[in-house]
């Protein structure tokens, strides 16, 4: 059993809300996490026909009989439960931690949360294993320190490497899905990813979006694997696949909303610069990316043209999972000017008295100061107290007055 860092935040939300909705990609560990909840929770799985029939036969009666400590798994498969759940919550609004819903994101689930349960629920997103979870380390202190605007000396101490470079490399190659990660059998891992892609893309997403052309959507995901980490041009994607631009927009939304793809919009808050406003994005799990690109081992990855973008995507996802698991709200952006200045990640959130944290990501061990000109200029222009460089160094180092390089092994 791997300890999940999000559990503490989940427990916190249950003390403040009558209902918590836990969403996340298939096979990321939601059901396993819910099985570790303290106390006597009753669990009903909407993929189980008996459980679904028991709830849907009379949803109002169901919630009168099961008024506390109830888990409903894959709730998006039973839309009528939401209006009955609203009535059950309002019957005793002051009682907290009564209901916990889980499921993969779908238009129906999001619609029901926003329309039927607004103000009554907290929504929490769970991802596959983070870097530190995979190696069974406690959460990094970096995330709360950055959010609190802690003294930079404290941040530097917390940025000490906690893993070896080989451990980081193994996680980067394998990805974070728990089942293949826990298996030491390479053949099983390869088979798992192949069948996961088939089952998830063709069955689950197809069931959520009945009008979706599954074969063409699979081609679309294969193309996204080649575009992961790049600026997206919807017109180019449409021409490549022979589909319309509105279809590309719809499919990108589906890929993002079902947690396969991380949409990273362009940061456009600067009046002094001409900015590129096209978004970019990443396949969220590096292991899934490598299988789609048919990268079979570490040696092939080390010489593959996508190595830099793959590393960038893994680090971005690790950072975002770390903040999410700590209950810290941040919004990711990328930054690029028409003059060629670029920063891999701009995080908007509450970082002490600041609201921006720019991050540059490097695969190398050492970072050339000349290559950090855009980061230094951004920090100075926007009054950021700190800019980060994430690399493969052995320890944190100062690269400039307000630019701190930290090893990915600290995350």
C-alpha atoms as a printed R data frame, in Angstrom:
    type eleno elety resid chain resno       x      y       z
1   ATOM     1    CA   UNK     A     1   0.000  0.000   0.000
2   ATOM     2    CA   UNK     A     2   1.463  3.348  -1.075
3   ATOM     3    CA   UNK     A     3   0.619  6.336   1.096
4   ATOM     4    CA   UNK     A     4  -1.059  9.084  -0.935
5   ATOM     5    CA   UNK     A     5  -0.235 12.680  -0.076
6   ATOM     6    CA   UNK     A     6  -3.689 13.920  -1.058
7   ATOM     7    CA   UNK     A     7  -5.288 11.996   1.810
8   ATOM     8    CA   UNK     A     8  -4.629 14.718   4.390
9   ATOM     9    CA   UNK     A     9  -6.263 17.371   2.210
10  ATOM    10    CA   UNK     A    10  -9.203 15.042   1.562
11  ATOM    11    CA   UNK     A    11  -9.705 14.630   5.310
12  ATOM    12    CA   UNK     A    12  -9.521 18.409   5.745
13  ATOM    13    CA   UNK     A    13 -12.231 18.970   3.141
14  ATOM    14    CA   UNK     A    14 -14.468 16.387   4.819
15  ATOM    15    CA   UNK     A    15 -14.354 18.433   8.019
16  ATOM    16    CA   UNK     A    16 -15.666 21.512   6.177
17  ATOM    17    CA   UNK     A    17 -18.143 20.192   3.585
18  ATOM    18    CA   UNK     A    18 -21.064 17.766   3.707
19  ATOM    19    CA   UNK     A    19 -19.880 16.184   0.461
20  ATOM    20    CA   UNK     A    20 -16.545 15.874  -1.334
21  ATOM    21    CA   UNK     A    21 -16.188 14.848  -4.992
22  ATOM    22    CA   UNK     A    22 -12.932 13.077  -5.854
23  ATOM    23    CA   UNK     A    23 -12.175 13.022  -9.572
24  ATOM    24    CA   UNK     A    24  -9.240 11.643 -11.499
25  ATOM    25    CA   UNK     A    25  -8.083  9.537 -14.395
26  ATOM    26    CA   UNK     A    26  -8.901  5.832 -14.415
27  ATOM    27    CA   UNK     A    27  -6.540  3.593 -12.460
28  ATOM    28    CA   UNK     A    28  -4.880  6.445 -10.557
29  ATOM    29    CA   UNK     A    29  -5.803  4.919  -7.175
30  ATOM    30    CA   UNK     A    30  -9.098  6.623  -6.236
31  ATOM    31    CA   UNK     A    31 -10.834  3.442  -5.069
32  ATOM    32    CA   UNK     A    32  -7.795  2.297  -3.114
33  ATOM    33    CA   UNK     A    33  -7.574  5.676  -1.383
34  ATOM    34    CA   UNK     A    34 -11.251  5.608  -0.449
35  ATOM    35    CA   UNK     A    35 -10.738  2.176   1.086
36  ATOM    36    CA   UNK     A    36  -8.305  3.701   3.597
37  ATOM    37    CA   UNK     A    37 -10.784  6.220   5.035
38  ATOM    38    CA   UNK     A    38 -11.086  5.944   8.811
39  ATOM    39    CA   UNK     A    39 -14.453  4.974  10.230
40  ATOM    40    CA   UNK     A    40 -17.327  2.864   8.939
41  ATOM    41    CA   UNK     A    41 -18.016  4.004   5.388
42  ATOM    42    CA   UNK     A    42 -20.540  2.215   3.167
43  ATOM    43    CA   UNK     A    43 -19.425  1.954  -0.459
44  ATOM    44    CA   UNK     A    44 -21.677  1.705  -3.515
45  ATOM    45    CA   UNK     A    45 -20.166  1.252  -6.984
46  ATOM    46    CA   UNK     A    46 -22.258  2.547  -9.878
47  ATOM    47    CA   UNK     A    47 -20.457  0.154 -12.232
48  ATOM    48    CA   UNK     A    48 -22.009 -2.639 -10.181
49  ATOM    49    CA   UNK     A    49 -25.513 -3.253 -11.514
50  ATOM    50    CA   UNK     A    50 -26.876 -4.301  -8.104
51  ATOM    51    CA   UNK     A    51 -25.564 -1.178  -6.366
52  ATOM    52    CA   UNK     A    52 -26.782  1.062  -9.169
53  ATOM    53    CA   UNK     A    53 -30.244 -0.508  -9.163
54  ATOM    54    CA   UNK     A    54 -30.469 -0.172  -5.361
55  ATOM    55    CA   UNK     A    55 -29.749  3.554  -5.563
56  ATOM    56    CA   UNK     A    56 -31.771  4.384  -8.672
57  ATOM    57    CA   UNK     A    57 -34.904  2.478  -7.628
58  ATOM    58    CA   UNK     A    58 -35.701  5.336  -5.223
59  ATOM    59    CA   UNK     A    59 -32.819  7.811  -4.754
60  ATOM    60    CA   UNK     A    60 -34.603  9.861  -2.067
61  ATOM    61    CA   UNK     A    61 -35.332  6.776   0.031
62  ATOM    62    CA   UNK     A    62 -31.772  5.548  -0.517
63  ATOM    63    CA   UNK     A    63 -30.308  8.692   1.042
64  ATOM    64    CA   UNK     A    64 -32.785  8.623   3.920
65  ATOM    65    CA   UNK     A    65 -31.591  5.076   4.680
66  ATOM    66    CA   UNK     A    66 -27.941  5.922   4.063
67  ATOM    67    CA   UNK     A    67 -27.586  9.415   5.514
68  ATOM    68    CA   UNK     A    68 -23.974  9.348   6.679
69  ATOM    69    CA   UNK     A    69 -20.533  7.979   5.749
70  ATOM    70    CA   UNK     A    70 -21.497  6.951   2.206
71  ATOM    71    CA   UNK     A    71 -19.059  6.504  -0.711
72  ATOM    72    CA   UNK     A    72 -20.516  6.407  -4.231
73  ATOM    73    CA   UNK     A    73 -17.941  5.298  -6.788
74  ATOM    74    CA   UNK     A    74 -18.217  6.284 -10.483
75  ATOM    75    CA   UNK     A    75 -21.066  8.624  -9.619
76  ATOM    76    CA   UNK     A    76 -21.254 10.041 -13.147
77  ATOM    77    CA   UNK     A    77 -22.970  6.795 -14.222
78  ATOM    78    CA   UNK     A    78 -26.040  7.567 -12.088
79  ATOM    79    CA   UNK     A    79 -27.187 11.156 -12.851
80  ATOM    80    CA   UNK     A    80 -30.485 10.934 -10.884
81  ATOM    81    CA   UNK     A    81 -28.570 10.636  -7.611
82  ATOM    82    CA   UNK     A    82 -27.479 14.289  -7.668
83  ATOM    83    CA   UNK     A    83 -30.843 15.964  -7.090
84  ATOM    84    CA   UNK     A    84 -31.641 13.444  -4.347
85  ATOM    85    CA   UNK     A    85 -28.249 14.046  -2.800
86  ATOM    86    CA   UNK     A    86 -28.918 17.799  -2.713
87  ATOM    87    CA   UNK     A    87 -32.115 17.162  -0.763
88  ATOM    88    CA   UNK     A    88 -30.284 14.818   1.618
89  ATOM    89    CA   UNK     A    89 -27.548 17.385   2.275
90  ATOM    90    CA   UNK     A    90 -30.037 20.224   2.811
91  ATOM    91    CA   UNK     A    91 -31.982 18.086   5.261
92  ATOM    92    CA   UNK     A    92 -29.075 18.559   7.705
93  ATOM    93    CA   UNK     A    93 -26.740 21.122   6.126
94  ATOM    94    CA   UNK     A    94 -24.586 21.604   9.240
95  ATOM    95    CA   UNK     A    95 -23.324 18.006   9.329
96  ATOM    96    CA   UNK     A    96 -19.995 17.653   7.550
97  ATOM    97    CA   UNK     A    97 -18.193 14.722   5.979
98  ATOM    98    CA   UNK     A    98 -21.291 12.676   5.150
99  ATOM    99    CA   UNK     A    99 -20.884 11.823   1.482
100 ATOM   100    CA   UNK     A   100 -17.951 11.143  -0.804
101 ATOM   101    CA   UNK     A   101 -18.415 10.790  -4.553
102 ATOM   102    CA   UNK     A   102 -15.711  9.630  -6.930
103 ATOM   103    CA   UNK     A   103 -15.497  9.337 -10.666
104 ATOM   104    CA   UNK     A   104 -13.781 10.150 -13.893
105 ATOM   105    CA   UNK     A   105 -14.549 13.602 -15.193
106 ATOM   106    CA   UNK     A   106 -17.448 13.823 -17.610
107 ATOM   107    CA   UNK     A   107 -19.776 16.568 -18.842
108 ATOM   108    CA   UNK     A   108 -22.574 15.011 -16.798
109 ATOM   109    CA   UNK     A   109 -20.564 14.973 -13.576
110 ATOM   110    CA   UNK     A   110 -19.365 18.565 -13.966
111 ATOM   111    CA   UNK     A   111 -22.857 19.758 -14.916
112 ATOM   112    CA   UNK     A   112 -24.486 18.055 -11.941
113 ATOM   113    CA   UNK     A   113 -21.899 19.402  -9.502
114 ATOM   114    CA   UNK     A   114 -22.325 22.958 -10.794
115 ATOM   115    CA   UNK     A   115 -26.119 22.856 -11.059
116 ATOM   116    CA   UNK     A   116 -27.315 20.532  -8.289
117 ATOM   117    CA   UNK     A   117 -24.577 20.657  -5.677
118 ATOM   118    CA   UNK     A   118 -23.141 24.168  -5.978
119 ATOM   119    CA   UNK     A   119 -22.033 25.444  -2.580
120 ATOM   120    CA   UNK     A   120 -22.531 22.051  -0.987
121 ATOM   121    CA   UNK     A   121 -19.471 20.185  -2.213
122 ATOM   122    CA   UNK     A   122 -15.715 20.501  -2.539
123 ATOM   123    CA   UNK     A   123 -14.062 19.028  -5.607
124 ATOM   124    CA   UNK     A   124 -10.639 17.423  -5.429
125 ATOM   125    CA   UNK     A   125  -8.560 16.065  -8.304
126 ATOM   126    CA   UNK     A   126  -6.402 12.986  -7.823
127 ATOM   127    CA   UNK     A   127  -3.567 12.059 -10.182
128 ATOM   128    CA   UNK     A   128  -1.338  9.002 -10.569
129 ATOM   129    CA   UNK     A   129   1.625  8.720  -8.216
130 ATOM   130    CA   UNK     A   130   3.818 11.781  -7.849
131 ATOM   131    CA   UNK     A   131   7.602 11.435  -7.851
132 ATOM   132    CA   UNK     A   132   7.860 11.374  -4.057
133 ATOM   133    CA   UNK     A   133   4.814  9.107  -3.650
134 ATOM   134    CA   UNK     A   134   6.296  6.574  -6.051
135 ATOM   135    CA   UNK     A   135   9.389  6.273  -3.847
136 ATOM   136    CA   UNK     A   136   7.274  6.405  -0.668
137 ATOM   137    CA   UNK     A   137   8.667  9.672   0.651
138 ATOM   138    CA   UNK     A   138   6.661 12.190   2.694
139 ATOM   139    CA   UNK     A   139   5.447 15.309   0.865
140 ATOM   140    CA   UNK     A   140   8.134 17.843   0.032
141 ATOM   141    CA   UNK     A   141   8.159 20.911   2.285
142 ATOM   142    CA   UNK     A   142   8.799 23.054  -0.784
143 ATOM   143    CA   UNK     A   143   5.147 23.484  -1.720
144 ATOM   144    CA   UNK     A   144   3.805 25.010   1.524
145 ATOM   145    CA   UNK     A   145   6.973 27.085   1.934
146 ATOM   146    CA   UNK     A   146   6.553 28.573  -1.549
147 ATOM   147    CA   UNK     A   147   2.855 29.210  -0.919
148 ATOM   148    CA   UNK     A   148   3.573 30.888   2.430
149 ATOM   149    CA   UNK     A   149   6.250 33.153   0.980
150 ATOM   150    CA   UNK     A   150   8.773 31.675   3.411
151 ATOM   151    CA   UNK     A   151  12.290 33.124   3.701
152 ATOM   152    CA   UNK     A   152  14.364 32.126   0.712
153 ATOM   153    CA   UNK     A   153  16.950 30.495   3.000
154 ATOM   154    CA   UNK     A   154  14.247 28.094   4.244
155 ATOM   155    CA   UNK     A   155  13.206 27.307   0.672
156 ATOM   156    CA   UNK     A   156  16.802 26.521  -0.249
157 ATOM   157    CA   UNK     A   157  17.128 24.101   2.683
158 ATOM   158    CA   UNK     A   158  13.885 22.349   1.691
159 ATOM   159    CA   UNK     A   159  15.157 22.076  -1.897
160 ATOM   160    CA   UNK     A   160  17.828 19.526  -1.006
161 ATOM   161    CA   UNK     A   161  17.675 16.381  -3.164
162 ATOM   162    CA   UNK     A   162  15.770 13.527  -1.549
163 ATOM   163    CA   UNK     A   163  16.235 10.992  -4.338
164 ATOM   164    CA   UNK     A   164  19.044  9.788  -6.556
165 ATOM   165    CA   UNK     A   165  19.226 10.797 -10.196
166 ATOM   166    CA   UNK     A   166  18.557  7.138 -11.103
167 ATOM   167    CA   UNK     A   167  15.344  7.113  -9.077
168 ATOM   168    CA   UNK     A   168  14.172 10.264 -10.850
169 ATOM   169    CA   UNK     A   169  15.064  8.717 -14.208
170 ATOM   170    CA   UNK     A   170  13.154  5.496 -13.450
171 ATOM   171    CA   UNK     A   171  10.027  7.399 -12.447
172 ATOM   172    CA   UNK     A   172  10.313  9.643 -15.490
173 ATOM   173    CA   UNK     A   173  10.472  6.645 -17.819
174 ATOM   174    CA   UNK     A   174   7.836  4.487 -16.100
175 ATOM   175    CA   UNK     A   175   5.252  7.142 -15.211
176 ATOM   176    CA   UNK     A   176   3.053  7.200 -12.140
177 ATOM   177    CA   UNK     A   177   0.190  4.757 -12.651
178 ATOM   178    CA   UNK     A   178   0.268  2.621  -9.485
179 ATOM   179    CA   UNK     A   179  -0.271 -0.852 -10.918
180 ATOM   180    CA   UNK     A   180   2.571 -0.900 -13.469
181 ATOM   181    CA   UNK     A   181   4.795  1.081 -11.094
182 ATOM   182    CA   UNK     A   182   4.442 -1.551  -8.370
183 ATOM   183    CA   UNK     A   183   5.180 -4.384 -10.783
184 ATOM   184    CA   UNK     A   184   8.809 -5.309 -11.370
185 ATOM   185    CA   UNK     A   185   7.917 -7.101 -14.597
186 ATOM   186    CA   UNK     A   186   8.701 -5.084 -17.732
187 ATOM   187    CA   UNK     A   187   6.541 -7.332 -19.914
188 ATOM   188    CA   UNK     A   188   3.545 -6.745 -17.643
189 ATOM   189    CA   UNK     A   189   4.137 -3.003 -17.675
190 ATOM   190    CA   UNK     A   190   4.176 -2.935 -21.460
191 ATOM   191    CA   UNK     A   191   1.013 -5.046 -21.683
192 ATOM   192    CA   UNK     A   192  -0.723 -2.944 -19.011
193 ATOM   193    CA   UNK     A   193  -0.192  0.296 -20.892
194 ATOM   194    CA   UNK     A   194  -1.301 -1.229 -24.176
195 ATOM   195    CA   UNK     A   195  -4.532 -2.540 -22.711
196 ATOM   196    CA   UNK     A   196  -5.064  0.606 -20.663
197 ATOM   197    CA   UNK     A   197  -4.932  2.729 -23.803
198 ATOM   198    CA   UNK     A   198  -7.384  0.452 -25.572
199 ATOM   199    CA   UNK     A   199  -9.796  0.179 -22.639
200 ATOM   200    CA   UNK     A   200  -9.667  3.806 -21.584
201 ATOM   201    CA   UNK     A   201  -9.645  5.482 -24.977
202 ATOM   202    CA   UNK     A   202 -12.025  3.151 -26.757
203 ATOM   203    CA   UNK     A   203 -14.369  2.124 -23.945
204 ATOM   204    CA   UNK     A   204 -14.508  4.706 -21.175
205 ATOM   205    CA   UNK     A   205 -14.135  7.906 -23.170
206 ATOM   206    CA   UNK     A   206 -16.373  6.449 -25.868
207 ATOM   207    CA   UNK     A   207 -19.047  5.767 -23.243
208 ATOM   208    CA   UNK     A   208 -18.797  9.322 -21.894
209 ATOM   209    CA   UNK     A   209 -19.054 10.805 -25.400
210 ATOM   210    CA   UNK     A   210 -21.302  8.461 -27.454
211 ATOM   211    CA   UNK     A   211 -20.960 10.439 -30.682
212 ATOM   212    CA   UNK     A   212 -17.166 10.321 -30.596
213 ATOM   213    CA   UNK     A   213 -15.421  8.571 -33.490
214 ATOM   214    CA   UNK     A   214 -13.218  6.328 -31.353
215 ATOM   215    CA   UNK     A   215 -10.760  5.304 -34.054
216 ATOM   216    CA   UNK     A   216 -10.163  8.886 -35.138
217 ATOM   217    CA   UNK     A   217  -9.881 10.001 -31.520
218 ATOM   218    CA   UNK     A   218  -7.206  7.399 -30.919
219 ATOM   219    CA   UNK     A   219  -5.310  8.828 -33.895
220 ATOM   220    CA   UNK     A   220  -5.759 12.239 -32.312
221 ATOM   221    CA   UNK     A   221  -4.216 11.072 -29.012
222 ATOM   222    CA   UNK     A   222  -1.318  9.508 -30.933
223 ATOM   223    CA   UNK     A   223  -0.745 12.865 -32.633
224 ATOM   224    CA   UNK     A   224  -0.909 14.659 -29.265
225 ATOM   225    CA   UNK     A   225   1.900 12.424 -28.021
226 ATOM   226    CA   UNK     A   226   4.070 13.845 -30.795
227 ATOM   227    CA   UNK     A   227   2.966 17.405 -29.971
228 ATOM   228    CA   UNK     A   228   3.361 17.071 -26.191
229 ATOM   229    CA   UNK     A   229   5.250 20.085 -24.875
230 ATOM   230    CA   UNK     A   230   4.816 22.122 -28.062
231 ATOM   231    CA   UNK     A   231   2.763 25.185 -28.943
232 ATOM   232    CA   UNK     A   232  -0.485 23.959 -30.478
233 ATOM   233    CA   UNK     A   233  -1.916 25.158 -33.753
234 ATOM   234    CA   UNK     A   234  -5.435 23.822 -34.174
235 ATOM   235    CA   UNK     A   235  -5.428 24.471 -37.909
236 ATOM   236    CA   UNK     A   236  -2.334 22.295 -38.380
237 ATOM   237    CA   UNK     A   237  -3.864 19.497 -36.309
238 ATOM   238    CA   UNK     A   238  -7.099 19.707 -38.301
239 ATOM   239    CA   UNK     A   239  -5.232 19.452 -41.618
240 ATOM   240    CA   UNK     A   240  -3.141 16.516 -40.414
241 ATOM   241    CA   UNK     A   241  -6.179 14.492 -39.316
242 ATOM   242    CA   UNK     A   242  -8.617 15.725 -41.948
243 ATOM   243    CA   UNK     A   243 -11.085 17.101 -39.409
244 ATOM   244    CA   UNK     A   244 -12.470 20.549 -38.657
245 ATOM   245    CA   UNK     A   245 -10.959 23.049 -36.230
246 ATOM   246    CA   UNK     A   246 -14.085 22.982 -34.009
247 ATOM   247    CA   UNK     A   247 -13.619 19.204 -33.749
248 ATOM   248    CA   UNK     A   248  -9.998 19.743 -32.699
249 ATOM   249    CA   UNK     A   249 -11.140 22.155 -29.981
250 ATOM   250    CA   UNK     A   250 -13.756 19.674 -28.776
251 ATOM   251    CA   UNK     A   251 -11.293 16.776 -28.718
252 ATOM   252    CA   UNK     A   252  -8.671 18.822 -26.877
253 ATOM   253    CA   UNK     A   253 -11.320 19.637 -24.282
254 ATOM   254    CA   UNK     A   254 -12.225 15.951 -23.949
255 ATOM   255    CA   UNK     A   255  -8.562 14.968 -23.546
256 ATOM   256    CA   UNK     A   256  -8.065 17.633 -20.872
257 ATOM   257    CA   UNK     A   257 -11.311 16.986 -19.008
258 ATOM   258    CA   UNK     A   258 -10.621 13.240 -18.822
259 ATOM   259    CA   UNK     A   259  -7.132 13.897 -17.393
260 ATOM   260    CA   UNK     A   260  -5.119 12.517 -20.319
261 ATOM   261    CA   UNK     A   261  -3.880 15.938 -21.437
262 ATOM   262    CA   UNK     A   262  -2.761 19.000 -19.469
263 ATOM   263    CA   UNK     A   263  -3.883 22.202 -21.188
264 ATOM   264    CA   UNK     A   264  -1.416 25.052 -20.547
265 ATOM   265    CA   UNK     A   265  -2.753 28.415 -21.755
266 ATOM   266    CA   UNK     A   266  -0.458 31.280 -22.708
267 ATOM   267    CA   UNK     A   267   0.233 33.928 -20.069
268 ATOM   268    CA   UNK     A   268  -0.898 37.230 -21.567
269 ATOM   269    CA   UNK     A   269  -0.800 39.781 -18.755
270 ATOM   270    CA   UNK     A   270   2.049 41.873 -20.165
271 ATOM   271    CA   UNK     A   271   1.238 45.139 -21.934
272 ATOM   272    CA   UNK     A   272   4.889 45.767 -22.773
273 ATOM   273    CA   UNK     A   273   5.517 42.583 -24.769
274 ATOM   274    CA   UNK     A   274   4.039 41.053 -27.888
275 ATOM   275    CA   UNK     A   275   3.118 37.604 -26.636
276 ATOM   276    CA   UNK     A   276   2.400 34.337 -28.393
277 ATOM   277    CA   UNK     A   277  -1.135 33.471 -27.337
278 ATOM   278    CA   UNK     A   278  -1.425 29.905 -28.584
279 ATOM   279    CA   UNK     A   279  -1.660 27.303 -25.780
280 ATOM   280    CA   UNK     A   280   0.545 24.304 -25.346
281 ATOM   281    CA   UNK     A   281   0.073 21.123 -23.371
282 ATOM   282    CA   UNK     A   282   1.421 17.776 -22.250
283 ATOM   283    CA   UNK     A   283   0.259 14.226 -21.970
284 ATOM   284    CA   UNK     A   284  -0.023 14.096 -18.205
285 ATOM   285    CA   UNK     A   285   1.734 10.801 -17.567
286 ATOM   286    CA   UNK     A   286   5.272 10.390 -18.919
287 ATOM   287    CA   UNK     A   287   4.970  6.591 -18.943
288 ATOM   288    CA   UNK     A   288   1.881  6.774 -21.154
289 ATOM   289    CA   UNK     A   289   3.666  9.273 -23.402
290 ATOM   290    CA   UNK     A   290   6.654  6.970 -23.837
291 ATOM   291    CA   UNK     A   291   4.430  3.999 -24.726
292 ATOM   292    CA   UNK     A   292   2.564  6.026 -27.329
293 ATOM   293    CA   UNK     A   293   5.900  7.166 -28.785
294 ATOM   294    CA   UNK     A   294   7.134  3.530 -28.693
295 ATOM   295    CA   UNK     A   295  10.109  4.413 -26.516
296 ATOM   296    CA   UNK     A   296  11.047  1.023 -25.116
297 ATOM   297    CA   UNK     A   297  13.828  1.706 -22.633
298 ATOM   298    CA   UNK     A   298  16.041  4.336 -20.996
299 ATOM   299    CA   UNK     A   299  18.625  4.186 -23.785
300 ATOM   300    CA   UNK     A   300  16.024  4.903 -26.462
301 ATOM   301    CA   UNK     A   301  14.633  7.761 -24.381
302 ATOM   302    CA   UNK     A   302  18.086  9.322 -23.983
303 ATOM   303    CA   UNK     A   303  18.447  9.724 -27.763
304 ATOM   304    CA   UNK     A   304  14.833 10.403 -28.713
305 ATOM   305    CA   UNK     A   305  13.977 13.822 -30.216
306 ATOM   306    CA   UNK     A   306  11.181 14.225 -27.649
307 ATOM   307    CA   UNK     A   307  13.476 13.823 -24.623
308 ATOM   308    CA   UNK     A   308  13.483 17.514 -23.639
309 ATOM   309    CA   UNK     A   309   9.717 17.954 -23.975
310 ATOM   310    CA   UNK     A   310   9.113 14.694 -22.117
311 ATOM   311    CA   UNK     A   311  11.284 15.858 -19.223
312 ATOM   312    CA   UNK     A   312   9.567 19.247 -19.160
313 ATOM   313    CA   UNK     A   313   6.136 17.627 -19.053
314 ATOM   314    CA   UNK     A   314   7.115 15.299 -16.217
315 ATOM   315    CA   UNK     A   315   8.467 18.175 -14.114
316 ATOM   316    CA   UNK     A   316   5.425 20.385 -14.802
317 ATOM   317    CA   UNK     A   317   3.082 17.581 -13.784
318 ATOM   318    CA   UNK     A   318   5.154 16.788 -10.679
319 ATOM   319    CA   UNK     A   319   4.969 20.425  -9.560
320 ATOM   320    CA   UNK     A   320   1.234 20.687 -10.171
321 ATOM   321    CA   UNK     A   321   0.548 17.402  -8.377
322 ATOM   322    CA   UNK     A   322   2.625 18.577  -5.439
323 ATOM   323    CA   UNK     A   323   0.604 21.773  -5.058
324 ATOM   324    CA   UNK     A   324  -2.706 19.929  -5.566
325 ATOM   325    CA   UNK     A   325  -1.843 17.273  -2.989
326 ATOM   326    CA   UNK     A   326  -0.984 20.021  -0.499
327 ATOM   327    CA   UNK     A   327  -4.317 21.755  -1.094
328 ATOM   328    CA   UNK     A   328  -2.657 24.801  -2.689
329 ATOM   329    CA   UNK     A   329  -4.478 26.363  -5.629
330 ATOM   330    CA   UNK     A   330  -2.272 27.381  -8.576
331 ATOM   331    CA   UNK     A   331  -2.956 28.023 -12.257
332 ATOM   332    CA   UNK     A   332  -0.339 27.027 -14.874
333 ATOM   333    CA   UNK     A   333   0.621 29.122 -17.907
334 ATOM   334    CA   UNK     A   334   3.473 29.231 -20.391
335 ATOM   335    CA   UNK     A   335   5.218 32.396 -21.570
336 ATOM   336    CA   UNK     A   336   6.603 33.214 -24.993
337 ATOM   337    CA   UNK     A   337   7.129 36.514 -26.748
338 ATOM   338    CA   UNK     A   338   7.215 37.057 -30.481
339 ATOM   339    CA   UNK     A   339  10.833 38.082 -29.998
340 ATOM   340    CA   UNK     A   340  11.725 34.578 -28.827
341 ATOM   341    CA   UNK     A   341  11.838 35.036 -25.045
342 ATOM   342    CA   UNK     A   342  10.376 31.973 -23.344
343 ATOM   343    CA   UNK     A   343   9.659 30.608 -19.862
344 ATOM   344    CA   UNK     A   344   8.438 27.052 -19.509
345 ATOM   345    CA   UNK     A   345   5.946 27.591 -16.685
346 ATOM   346    CA   UNK     A   346   4.327 30.560 -14.990
347 ATOM   347    CA   UNK     A   347   2.350 29.662 -11.864
348 ATOM   348    CA   UNK     A   348  -0.337 32.063 -10.703
349 ATOM   349    CA   UNK     A   349  -1.434 31.687  -7.095
350 ATOM   350    CA   UNK     A   350  -0.726 32.956  -3.633
351 ATOM   351    CA   UNK     A   351   3.007 32.856  -2.932
352 ATOM   352    CA   UNK     A   352   3.205 34.961   0.191
353 ATOM   353    CA   UNK     A   353   2.720 38.559  -0.930
354 ATOM   354    CA   UNK     A   354   3.472 37.623  -4.549
355 ATOM   355    CA   UNK     A   355   1.129 36.112  -7.125
356 ATOM   356    CA   UNK     A   356   3.562 34.793  -9.737
357 ATOM   357    CA   UNK     A   357   6.199 32.067  -9.663
358 ATOM   358    CA   UNK     A   358   8.123 31.650 -12.945
359 ATOM   359    CA   UNK     A   359   9.818 28.281 -13.497
360 ATOM   360    CA   UNK     A   360  12.363 27.237 -16.100
361 ATOM   361    CA   UNK     A   361  12.967 23.505 -16.620
362 ATOM   362    CA   UNK     A   362  16.278 22.034 -17.734
363 ATOM   363    CA   UNK     A   363  17.274 18.425 -18.333
364 ATOM   364    CA   UNK     A   364  20.961 19.169 -17.803
365 ATOM   365    CA   UNK     A   365  22.792 19.204 -14.476
366 ATOM   366    CA   UNK     A   366  24.039 22.768 -14.814
367 ATOM   367    CA   UNK     A   367  22.208 25.765 -16.245
368 ATOM   368    CA   UNK     A   368  23.891 28.377 -18.410
369 ATOM   369    CA   UNK     A   369  23.119 31.834 -17.032
370 ATOM   370    CA   UNK     A   370  22.895 33.244 -20.545
371 ATOM   371    CA   UNK     A   371  20.030 30.838 -21.271
372 ATOM   372    CA   UNK     A   372  18.137 32.247 -18.292
373 ATOM   373    CA   UNK     A   373  17.907 35.808 -19.604
374 ATOM   374    CA   UNK     A   374  14.123 35.570 -20.106
375 ATOM   375    CA   UNK     A   375  13.619 34.304 -16.555
376 ATOM   376    CA   UNK     A   376  15.818 37.006 -15.011
377 ATOM   377    CA   UNK     A   377  14.044 39.715 -16.998
378 ATOM   378    CA   UNK     A   378  10.582 38.393 -16.053
379 ATOM   379    CA   UNK     A   379  11.465 38.288 -12.342
380 ATOM   380    CA   UNK     A   380  12.742 41.867 -12.457
381 ATOM   381    CA   UNK     A   381   9.865 43.257 -14.556
382 ATOM   382    CA   UNK     A   382   7.097 41.694 -12.473
383 ATOM   383    CA   UNK     A   383   8.686 42.069  -9.062
384 ATOM   384    CA   UNK     A   384   8.785 38.351  -8.337
385 ATOM   385    CA   UNK     A   385  10.680 37.568  -5.135
386 ATOM   386    CA   UNK     A   386  11.876 34.280  -6.644
387 ATOM   387    CA   UNK     A   387  12.292 32.455  -9.930
388 ATOM   388    CA   UNK     A   388  13.020 28.728 -10.049
389 ATOM   389    CA   UNK     A   389  15.096 26.553 -12.331
390 ATOM   390    CA   UNK     A   390  14.392 22.812 -12.030
391 ATOM   391    CA   UNK     A   391  17.301 20.709 -13.256
392 ATOM   392    CA   UNK     A   392  19.301 17.538 -12.548
393 ATOM   393    CA   UNK     A   393  21.876 19.097 -10.256
394 ATOM   394    CA   UNK     A   394  22.933 17.404  -7.000
395 ATOM   395    CA   UNK     A   395  21.998 20.315  -4.761
396 ATOM   396    CA   UNK     A   396  20.274 23.726  -4.919
397 ATOM   397    CA   UNK     A   397  22.362 26.642  -6.202
398 ATOM   398    CA   UNK     A   398  21.873 30.365  -6.670
399 ATOM   399    CA   UNK     A   399  22.210 31.378 -10.307
400 ATOM   400    CA   UNK     A   400  21.315 35.045  -9.825
401 ATOM   401    CA   UNK     A   401  20.064 37.357  -7.101
402 ATOM   402    CA   UNK     A   402  16.551 35.933  -7.218
403 ATOM   403    CA   UNK     A   403  17.013 32.787  -9.324
404 ATOM   404    CA   UNK     A   404  17.319 29.524  -7.403
405 ATOM   405    CA   UNK     A   405  18.152 26.255  -9.178
406 ATOM   406    CA   UNK     A   406  16.806 23.197  -7.413
407 ATOM   407    CA   UNK     A   407  17.195 19.521  -8.330
408 ATOM   408    CA   UNK     A   408  14.169 17.625  -9.597
409 ATOM   409    CA   UNK     A   409  15.090 15.050  -6.970
410 ATOM   410    CA   UNK     A   410  13.843 17.543  -4.337
411 ATOM   411    CA   UNK     A   411  10.277 17.499  -5.633
